[in-house]
Amino acid sequence: MPVSAKRVTTAFDLPGHRITRNLGIVRGIVVRSRSLIGNIGAGFQTLFGGNITLYTELCEKARSDAYKLMVEHANDIGANGIIGMCYDANEVASGVTEVLCYGTAVQVDEDQDLPEVSQA
C-alpha cells in the first residue's frame, strides 16, 4: 500500500496506526531560481505592499514538488507512512533556492486495539 496524505505527519506517531518498521530518512529536493520577468513582476507588487503572489506561487510549487519527490522516495523503499516530516529552504546562490522536504519512512498497520470513534 503506497503512502497516502493521511499517513504523512509532522508528529512522530500516526494516531490509529502502529509503526511496525522504520525504513529511514526520505527526502525530496527541488532547486528553483527566480526568472527575470518574475522578479520584475514581484518588484511591482512590492511597491503596493501586501502578499507578493508571484513569490508565493513559486514557493508553493517548490514545496509541493519537494513533497511529491519525498513521497516517491518513500514508496520506492516500501513505506506506507512518513513521520516527522519537515521543510527546509536554503539559498545556494543569489536568486537560487533549495527546498528540502524530509521525514522518516515507516511501515504501519492500523491499530486494531483502539476503540472505534463515533462520528456524532
N, C-alpha and C positions, 0 to 999 in steps of 0.2 A: 504494500500500500504506500503510495508516494506521500510526500509531505504536503499537507494542506494548510491554508492560512490559519485554521483553527488550532493547529498544532505548532505554531510558531509564537514564542513569547519572550518577553524581556525578563520574566521571572526564571527561577531555577527549578521549577517543577511545573507540571501540567495538571491542574485540578481534574479529577476524574480519570486520570491515567496513572499507570505505574511504569516508571522508567526501568526497562529490562536490560538495556545495553547502552553504554556510552561509546560513540564512534569517533569522537574527537572534534577538533575545530573545523568548521567550514567557513568559507568566505566568498564574497563576490566583490570584485574591484572594478571600478569604472574611472577612467581619467577623461576629464572634459576640459575644453577650452571655450572661452567666450569669443564669439565672432566679432569682427569689427562693426558690422551692421547692428548686431545685438547690443554691443557696448554703446553705440550712438543712440539707439532707441532707449536704452536704460538711462543714458545720460539725460535725455529729455524728460523721462519720468522723474528723475531725482530733482529736477527744477521745481516740480509741483509738490513734492513730498508724498508720503504715504507708501503703500506697497509697491515695490518695483516688480511688476508682474513678469517681465521678461526674465529676470533672475530667479524669481520664484518658480516659474515653469522649468527653467534649466535645472534647478536644484531638485525639484520633484522628480523630473525624468531621470536624473543621475541616481537618486536614491532608489527609485523603482527598478532601474536596470541592475543596480548592485544587489538588491534584494532577490531579484529573479535569478541572478547568477549564483547567489548563495544557496537558494533552494535547489537549483540544478545540481550543484556540488553535493548537497546532502542526499538527493535522490540517487546520484551516481554511486554513493558508497553504501546505499541500502537503508538510509534513515527514513523514519516516518514522522519525525518531530525535530524541532530545534528549540533549545532553551538558551537563556542568557543572551538573546540577540541584541546587538548594538550597532549603531552607525558611528563612523568617524570620518573626518574630512581633513585633508592637509593640502596646502598649496605646494606643488612640486616645482613650479616655475612661475614667473609672472603671468597671471591670467590662465594658468593651468592647475586644475584642482583634481585631486584623487578623492573619490568617495568609496569608503570601505564599509561593507555590511558583514558582520561576522557573528557567530554563535557556536554552540556545541550541538552537534548532531547526535540524536538519540533514537533508539527504538523504544516504542512504548506500546503497552497493551491497555485497553480500557480496564479500569479497576472494577472488578465485579463485586468487591466487598463494600462499595459505597452505596448508601441508600438512595433510592430514586428521589429526585427533586420534583415536586409538583409545580406545574405551570399555572398557578392560580391567578 
